[in-house]
Amino acid sequence: MSAFFRKTVFFCLLAYCCLFGAGPAAANPFADVQPGHWSYQATKELVESGLVDDYNNSMFAKNKRISRYALAQLVGQALYRIDEATPKQKGAIKRLVDEYRPDLERLGAFENPKTPEKNAPDAGNNDVEKRLDTLEKNTSGIKDWEISGWFNSENTYGQRYPGNSDHEYKLEARLQFDKKVSDTISITYQMATKTYLDGYSATGNDNFGQEYPNSNKEKVFTRLAYLTWKPGGQHEIIAGKFAVWLAGGFLGDDYLKGVQWNYATDNDIRFSLLASRYESNADWPGLVIYPDPSSPTGYSAYRSITDRDVWYAKIATTFGKTDVGLHYLAANNNLVSKDDTNIIAATVDGKYKDIELSAAYGQNVAASSHNNMFKLQAAKTFGKHSAIIQYWLQEQNIDLPLENGNHTAFWSDQYSPAGLRGYRLIYGYRFTDNLLFEAFYGDYRSLTTHQTGQKYGFSTTLQF
């Protein structure tokens, strides 16, 4: 029996036991809803959009936990204003109603109110169940797709630690289609472009920018194509090609083909299991580093066409204002070699005086030495401004199988066996809800040669 087959069987059995071994307990109307629960964030977004009123502007302050009763009242308010909601908000309200139906029934939300609520059109003349029936009809079949987009322009400059300078200039556009097929099933499809307008980046890509002949021919490609199934309770299953942000980007920031299962208990213990395939030659191949005496560093790089199997597991919970997670990432080869990867990691995220703090530590137990990595980060938002400072270290044998979200170095440096450490500063200014400008600077050093490099630049992102 192959290692891939054994691991796949193990993950499937574990997911089956978690899915069908025990159902979720009945919701306690006096229980608190933690900030990490999906319904907390969904209701918070409705408040921030103005559809729902948080009259004293304090319920979601500092991500405090909220009682189910109080949250159900906000859901009831959203229900009576559903005619004012966008298609995306209607989908969120429908899911919230399914989650809090017993609480809403106790509150009398499914009875016709004698006095229509202010700003709730026809609230006294329409039965809520009829509203929900209409909503279900309007979100079934092949109509009412939600369409969104993303456009990014990024200039990156710097000096890699051997001493040569590089410039990366990238334009990328994405167009995404989301559709709620039924109460439990939704689908997402996203296409993206590749436009690299400098020689350094375009060498590895045949795209809309400078043309280089290689095996990577896609100019417009399918970045995401997946189905989301929510069979009941707080279970969620995602299948297809989807983006991952593993351990807050510490272990993975990429897209995979596979199946992921997510589950959250009523007391806010969150689980995730992932079994997937990383097709490195599909659209952005990984790097392979090999010894090269003619190179100033002693190493050179080429893009790999080696696919890999990737598994991931997470358990996380919230203690007061602090989120704590334990993570496991495994693969049958990595970005630097064909060695196996088995990384265990821990993450801690919290807030202190409006400053978001996070720390992460990981170790590749498949290697005996020089196999650690960690990250410390502080972030603060003030008005339209935001600032992030990050310190980061990745030793020689951490052997990540995916790109991660640290990005302090140039790609071929970051995944070299030399090991790196560095810091990064990011400043952001949000002109509107849709338009964000960022400037960044990073300085890093090789752990073996002690040579230094820099990475700095700016980007503009437009979302619609």
C-alpha positions as CSV (number, residue, x, y, z in Angstrom):
1,M,0.0,0.0,0.0
2,S,1.5,3.4,-1.0
3,A,2.1,6.2,1.5
4,F,-0.4,8.4,-0.4
5,F,-3.1,5.7,-0.3
6,R,-2.6,5.1,3.5
7,K,-2.7,8.8,4.3
8,T,-5.8,9.4,2.1
9,V,-7.6,6.5,3.8
10,F,-6.7,7.8,7.2
11,F,-8.0,11.3,6.4
12,C,-11.2,9.9,4.9
13,L,-11.8,7.7,7.9
14,L,-11.1,10.6,10.3
15,A,-13.5,12.9,8.4
16,Y,-16.2,10.2,8.3
17,C,-15.9,9.7,12.1
18,C,-16.1,13.4,12.8
19,L,-19.0,13.9,10.3
20,F,-21.2,11.0,11.3
21,G,-19.9,9.7,14.6
22,A,-21.6,12.4,16.7
23,G,-24.0,15.2,15.7
24,P,-23.8,18.7,17.0
25,A,-25.5,19.4,20.4
26,A,-28.7,21.5,20.5
27,A,-27.9,25.2,20.7
28,N,-28.0,26.7,24.1
29,P,-29.9,30.0,23.9
30,F,-27.8,31.4,26.8
31,A,-24.5,30.4,25.3
32,D,-22.0,32.9,24.0
33,V,-21.1,33.1,20.4
34,Q,-17.3,33.5,20.0
35,P,-15.6,35.9,17.5
36,G,-14.3,32.9,15.5
37,H,-17.7,31.5,14.8
38,W,-18.9,32.0,11.2
39,S,-22.2,33.5,12.3
40,Y,-20.5,36.2,14.4
41,Q,-18.5,37.4,11.4
42,A,-21.5,37.2,9.0
43,T,-23.6,39.3,11.4
44,K,-20.8,41.7,11.9
45,E,-20.5,42.3,8.2
46,L,-24.3,43.0,8.0
47,V,-23.8,45.6,10.8
48,E,-20.8,47.2,9.0
49,S,-22.8,47.4,5.8
50,G,-25.6,49.4,7.5
51,L,-28.3,46.8,6.9
52,V,-28.5,45.9,10.6
53,D,-28.2,48.4,13.4
54,D,-25.8,48.0,16.3
55,Y,-27.4,50.9,18.2
56,N,-24.6,51.5,20.7
57,N,-21.8,50.6,18.3
58,S,-20.3,48.3,21.0
59,M,-21.6,44.7,20.4
60,F,-18.7,43.9,18.1
61,A,-16.1,46.2,19.6
62,K,-12.8,44.5,20.3
63,N,-14.3,41.2,19.0
64,K,-16.1,40.6,22.3
65,R,-18.2,37.4,22.5
66,I,-22.0,37.9,22.2
67,S,-24.9,35.9,23.6
68,R,-26.9,33.8,21.1
69,Y,-30.0,35.7,22.2
70,A,-28.5,39.1,21.3
71,L,-27.1,37.8,18.0
72,A,-30.5,36.2,17.1
73,Q,-32.1,39.7,17.6
74,L,-29.8,41.1,14.9
75,V,-30.5,38.2,12.6
76,G,-34.2,38.9,13.1
77,Q,-33.7,42.5,12.2
78,A,-31.8,41.5,9.0
79,L,-34.6,39.1,8.1
80,Y,-37.2,41.9,8.1
81,R,-34.9,44.0,5.9
82,I,-34.1,41.2,3.5
83,D,-35.7,43.2,0.6
84,E,-32.9,45.8,1.0
85,A,-30.1,43.2,1.0
86,T,-27.7,42.4,-1.8
87,P,-27.6,38.9,-3.3
88,K,-24.6,38.1,-1.2
89,Q,-26.2,39.5,2.0
90,K,-29.4,37.5,1.2
91,G,-27.3,34.3,1.1
92,A,-25.8,35.2,4.5
93,I,-29.2,36.0,6.0
94,K,-30.6,32.7,4.8
95,R,-27.8,30.8,6.3
96,L,-28.1,32.8,9.6
97,V,-31.8,32.0,9.7
98,D,-31.1,28.3,9.3
99,E,-28.6,28.5,12.2
100,Y,-30.7,30.6,14.6
101,R,-34.2,29.3,13.7
102,P,-35.0,28.0,17.2
103,D,-34.0,31.3,18.7
104,L,-35.9,33.3,16.2
105,E,-39.0,31.2,16.9
106,R,-38.7,31.9,20.6
107,L,-38.4,35.6,19.7
108,G,-41.6,35.5,17.6
109,A,-39.8,36.5,14.4
110,F,-42.0,34.2,12.3
111,E,-45.2,35.9,13.3
112,N,-46.5,39.0,11.5
113,P,-45.6,42.0,13.6
114,K,-48.4,44.3,14.7
115,T,-46.3,47.4,14.2
116,P,-44.0,47.4,11.2
117,E,-40.4,48.1,12.1
118,K,-39.1,51.4,10.8
119,N,-37.2,51.1,7.5
120,A,-38.5,47.6,7.0
121,P,-40.7,47.8,3.8
122,D,-44.0,46.0,4.1
123,A,-42.9,44.2,7.2
124,G,-46.4,44.0,8.6
125,N,-47.9,42.7,5.3
126,N,-45.5,39.9,4.5
127,D,-45.1,36.7,6.3
128,V,-41.5,35.8,7.0
129,E,-41.8,32.3,5.6
130,K,-43.1,33.7,2.3
131,R,-40.1,36.0,2.2
132,L,-37.8,33.0,2.7
133,D,-39.7,31.0,0.1
134,T,-39.2,33.9,-2.4
135,L,-35.6,34.1,-1.5
136,E,-35.1,30.4,-2.1
137,K,-36.7,30.7,-5.5
138,N,-34.6,33.7,-6.4
139,T,-31.4,31.9,-5.5
140,S,-32.0,28.6,-7.3
141,G,-31.5,27.4,-10.9
142,I,-29.1,29.2,-13.2
143,K,-29.9,32.9,-12.4
144,D,-28.7,35.3,-9.8
145,W,-25.0,34.7,-10.1
146,E,-22.9,37.0,-7.9
147,I,-20.0,38.5,-9.9
148,S,-17.0,40.1,-8.4
149,G,-13.6,41.1,-9.6
150,W,-10.0,41.9,-8.5
151,F,-7.3,43.9,-10.2
152,N,-3.8,44.3,-8.9
153,S,-0.7,46.2,-10.1
154,E,2.6,45.5,-8.3
155,N,6.1,46.9,-8.7
156,T,8.8,45.2,-6.7
157,Y,12.5,46.2,-6.6
158,G,15.5,45.1,-4.6
159,Q,18.9,43.5,-4.3
160,R,19.1,39.8,-3.9
161,Y,21.7,38.7,-1.4
162,P,24.3,37.7,-4.0
163,G,24.4,41.3,-5.0
164,N,22.4,41.5,-8.3
165,S,19.4,43.7,-8.6
166,D,16.0,42.6,-9.8
167,H,12.7,44.2,-10.7
168,E,9.3,42.5,-10.9
169,Y,6.3,44.2,-12.5
170,K,3.1,42.4,-12.4
171,L,-0.5,43.1,-13.5
172,E,-3.2,40.6,-12.6
173,A,-6.9,40.6,-13.1
174,R,-9.4,38.1,-11.7
175,L,-13.1,37.6,-12.4
176,Q,-15.2,35.4,-10.0
177,F,-18.7,33.9,-10.2
178,D,-20.5,32.6,-7.2
179,K,-23.8,30.8,-7.2
180,K,-26.0,29.4,-4.4
181,V,-27.5,26.4,-6.0
182,S,-29.5,25.2,-2.9
183,D,-29.7,25.7,0.8
184,T,-26.6,23.5,1.3
185,I,-24.6,23.8,-2.0
186,S,-22.9,26.7,-3.6
187,I,-20.3,26.9,-6.4
188,T,-17.4,29.3,-7.1
189,Y,-15.5,29.8,-10.4
190,Q,-12.6,32.3,-10.8
191,M,-10.5,33.0,-13.9
192,A,-7.2,35.0,-13.7
193,T,-4.7,36.5,-16.1
194,K,-0.9,36.5,-16.0
195,T,0.9,39.6,-17.1
196,Y,4.5,39.9,-16.1
197,L,6.2,42.9,-17.8
198,D,9.8,42.4,-16.7
199,G,12.4,39.9,-17.8
200,Y,13.0,38.4,-14.3
201,S,9.4,37.3,-13.8
202,A,8.5,36.6,-17.5
203,T,11.4,34.1,-17.9
204,G,9.3,31.6,-16.0
205,N,6.0,32.4,-17.7
206,D,4.6,32.7,-21.2
207,N,2.0,35.4,-20.6
208,F,0.6,38.7,-21.8
209,G,3.9,40.5,-21.0
210,Q,7.3,39.5,-22.4
211,E,7.1,36.2,-24.2
212,Y,9.5,33.4,-23.3
213,P,9.1,29.9,-24.8
214,N,8.6,27.3,-22.0
215,S,6.0,24.7,-20.8
216,N,4.0,27.3,-18.9
217,K,1.7,28.5,-21.7
218,E,-1.4,29.6,-19.9
219,K,-2.3,33.3,-20.2
220,V,-5.8,33.1,-18.8
221,F,-6.3,30.2,-16.4
222,T,-8.8,28.8,-14.0
223,R,-7.5,29.8,-10.6
224,L,-10.5,28.6,-8.6
225,A,-13.3,26.1,-9.4
226,Y,-14.9,24.4,-6.3
227,L,-18.1,23.3,-4.7
228,T,-19.0,24.1,-1.1
229,W,-21.4,21.8,0.7
230,K,-22.9,22.6,4.1
231,P,-24.8,19.4,5.0
232,G,-26.0,20.7,8.4
233,G,-24.9,22.0,11.7
234,Q,-21.5,23.7,11.4
235,H,-20.0,21.3,8.9
236,E,-18.5,22.6,5.6
237,I,-16.9,20.5,2.8
238,I,-15.1,22.2,-0.1
239,A,-14.1,20.1,-3.2
240,G,-12.3,21.2,-6.3
241,K,-9.6,23.7,-7.0
242,F,-9.5,26.3,-4.2
243,A,-7.2,28.8,-2.5
244,V,-5.7,28.0,0.9
245,W,-4.3,30.2,3.7
246,L,-2.9,27.6,6.1
247,A,-2.0,28.7,9.6
248,G,-2.7,32.4,8.7
249,G,-0.4,32.1,5.6
250,F,2.5,30.8,7.8
251,L,2.4,27.3,6.1
252,G,0.6,27.9,2.9
253,D,-0.6,30.6,0.6
254,D,-1.5,28.9,-2.7
255,Y,-4.2,27.0,-4.5
256,L,-4.7,23.2,-4.6
257,K,-7.0,20.5,-6.0
258,G,-8.6,18.4,-3.4
259,V,-11.1,18.2,-0.5
260,Q,-11.2,20.2,2.7
261,W,-13.5,19.6,5.7
262,N,-14.2,22.4,8.2
263,Y,-16.2,22.0,11.4
264,A,-16.9,24.3,14.4
265,T,-18.5,23.2,17.7
266,D,-20.9,25.3,19.7
267,N,-18.1,26.1,22.2
268,D,-15.9,27.4,19.3
269,I,-13.5,24.6,18.8
270,R,-12.6,24.6,15.1
271,F,-11.3,21.7,13.0
272,S,-10.0,21.4,9.5
273,L,-8.8,18.4,7.4
274,L,-7.3,18.8,3.9
275,A,-6.3,16.1,1.4
276,S,-5.0,17.6,-1.9
277,R,-2.8,17.6,-4.9
278,Y,-0.5,20.4,-5.8
279,E,0.1,20.5,-9.6
280,S,3.1,22.7,-9.8
281,N,3.3,22.8,-13.6
282,A,-0.3,23.9,-14.0
283,D,0.2,27.6,-13.8
284,W,3.0,28.7,-11.4
285,P,5.7,26.0,-11.1
286,G,7.7,25.7,-7.9
287,L,11.4,26.3,-7.8
288,V,14.1,23.6,-7.6
289,I,17.5,24.7,-6.1
290,Y,20.6,22.8,-7.1
291,P,24.4,23.2,-6.4
292,D,26.1,25.4,-8.9
293,P,29.8,26.3,-8.4
294,S,29.6,29.0,-11.0
295,S,26.9,30.9,-9.1
296,P,28.0,33.6,-6.5
297,T,25.9,31.8,-3.9
298,G,26.9,28.3,-4.9
299,Y,23.3,27.5,-6.0
300,S,21.0,28.0,-9.0
301,A,17.3,27.5,-9.6
302,Y,15.0,26.2,-12.2
303,R,11.2,25.7,-12.2
304,S,10.0,22.3,-11.2
305,I,7.3,20.2,-12.9
306,T,7.0,17.9,-9.9
307,D,3.5,17.5,-8.5
308,R,3.1,16.7,-4.9
309,D,0.4,15.4,-2.5
310,V,-0.4,17.7,0.4
311,W,-2.2,16.9,3.7
312,Y,-3.1,19.4,6.4
313,A,-4.9,19.3,9.7
314,K,-5.9,22.0,12.2
315,I,-7.5,22.4,15.6
316,A,-8.1,25.9,17.0
317,T,-10.1,27.6,19.6
318,T,-10.5,31.0,21.4
319,F,-9.5,31.8,25.0
320,G,-10.9,35.2,25.9
321,K,-9.5,37.5,23.2
322,T,-6.8,35.1,22.0
323,D,-7.1,32.5,19.2
324,V,-4.8,29.5,19.5
325,G,-4.2,26.9,16.8
326,L,-2.2,23.6,16.3
327,H,-1.4,22.6,12.7
328,Y,0.1,19.7,10.8
329,L,1.3,19.9,7.2
330,A,2.7,16.9,5.3
331,A,3.8,16.4,1.7
332,N,5.6,13.7,-0.3
333,N,8.1,16.3,-1.6
334,N,8.7,20.0,-1.3
335,L,9.8,23.1,-3.2
336,V,13.5,22.5,-2.7
337,S,13.9,18.7,-2.9
338,K,12.0,15.5,-3.2
339,D,12.3,14.8,0.5
340,D,9.1,14.2,2.6
341,T,7.8,17.1,4.7
342,N,6.2,16.7,8.1
343,I,5.7,20.1,9.7
344,I,4.0,20.7,13.1
345,A,3.2,24.3,14.0
346,A,1.4,26.4,16.6
347,T,-0.1,29.9,16.1
348,V,-1.4,32.5,18.6
349,D,-3.4,35.6,17.6
350,G,-4.7,38.3,19.9
351,K,-5.4,41.9,20.3
352,Y,-3.8,44.4,22.7
353,K,-4.9,48.1,22.8
354,D,-6.2,47.9,19.2
355,I,-3.0,46.3,18.0
356,E,-3.4,42.9,16.4
357,L,-0.5,40.6,17.5
358,S,0.3,37.2,16.1
359,A,3.1,34.6,16.6
360,A,3.8,31.3,14.8
361,Y,6.3,28.6,15.2
362,G,6.9,25.5,13.0
363,Q,9.3,22.6,12.8
364,N,9.8,20.0,10.1
365,V,10.2,16.8,12.1
366,A,11.3,14.9,8.9
367,A,14.6,16.7,9.2
368,S,16.9,16.4,12.2
369,S,18.5,19.9,12.4
370,H,18.1,23.4,11.0
371,N,14.4,22.6,10.6
372,N,12.6,25.5,12.4
373,M,10.7,28.6,11.3
374,F,8.8,31.3,13.1
375,K,7.0,34.6,12.6
376,L,6.2,37.6,14.8
377,Q,3.8,40.2,13.6
378,A,2.0,43.4,14.8
379,A,-0.7,45.2,12.8
380,K,-2.8,48.3,13.5
381,T,-5.5,50.1,11.5
382,F,-6.3,53.7,12.2
383,G,-8.9,55.3,10.0
384,K,-8.0,54.7,6.3
385,H,-4.4,53.9,7.3
386,S,-2.9,50.5,8.2
387,A,0.6,49.4,9.2
388,I,2.2,45.9,9.6
389,I,5.6,45.0,11.0
390,Q,6.8,41.4,10.7
391,Y,9.9,39.5,11.7
392,W,10.5,36.1,10.1
393,L,13.0,33.2,10.1
394,Q,13.1,30.1,8.0
395,E,16.0,27.6,8.5
396,Q,17.6,25.5,5.8
397,N,15.6,22.3,6.2
398,I,12.1,23.6,6.9
399,D,11.2,22.3,3.3
400,L,7.8,23.9,2.7
401,P,5.7,22.2,0.0
402,L,3.8,25.4,-0.9
403,E,4.3,29.1,-1.2
404,N,3.7,30.8,2.1
405,G,2.5,34.3,3.0
406,N,5.7,35.7,4.4
407,H,7.3,36.9,1.2
408,T,10.2,38.8,2.8
409,A,12.6,37.6,0.2
410,F,12.8,37.0,-3.6
411,W,11.3,33.6,-4.4
412,S,14.5,31.7,-5.3
413,D,16.1,33.1,-2.2
414,Q,13.2,32.1,0.1
415,Y,13.2,28.5,-1.0
416,S,17.0,28.0,-1.1
417,P,18.7,25.6,1.4
418,A,20.7,28.5,2.7
419,G,18.0,29.6,5.2
420,L,16.9,33.2,5.7
421,R,15.7,35.6,8.3
422,G,14.4,39.2,8.0
423,Y,11.7,41.7,8.6
424,R,9.1,43.4,6.6
425,L,7.2,46.7,6.9
426,I,3.9,47.3,5.1
427,Y,1.9,50.6,5.0
428,G,-1.6,50.7,3.5
429,Y,-4.0,53.4,2.6
430,R,-7.6,52.6,1.7
431,F,-8.9,55.4,-0.6
432,T,-12.4,53.7,-0.7
433,D,-13.8,50.4,0.3
434,N,-12.7,49.1,-3.1
435,L,-9.4,50.7,-3.6
436,L,-6.2,49.9,-1.6
437,F,-2.7,51.2,-2.0
438,E,0.2,49.5,-0.2
439,A,3.9,50.2,0.1
440,F,6.4,47.7,1.6
441,Y,10.0,47.2,2.5
442,G,11.8,44.0,3.6
443,D,15.4,43.3,4.6
444,Y,16.7,39.8,4.9
445,R,19.9,37.8,5.5
446,S,21.2,34.4,4.7
447,L,21.7,32.2,7.7
448,T,24.7,30.4,6.1
449,T,26.5,33.1,4.0
450,H,25.3,36.1,6.1
451,Q,24.8,38.0,2.9
452,T,21.9,40.5,2.8
453,G,19.2,41.5,0.4
454,Q,16.3,43.9,0.2
455,K,12.8,43.8,-1.3
456,Y,10.6,46.9,-1.6
457,G,7.9,48.3,-3.8
458,F,4.3,49.3,-4.0
459,S,1.0,47.9,-5.2
460,T,-2.6,49.0,-6.0
461,T,-5.6,46.7,-5.6
462,L,-9.1,47.4,-6.9
463,Q,-12.0,45.1,-5.9
464,F,-15.5,45.2,-7.1
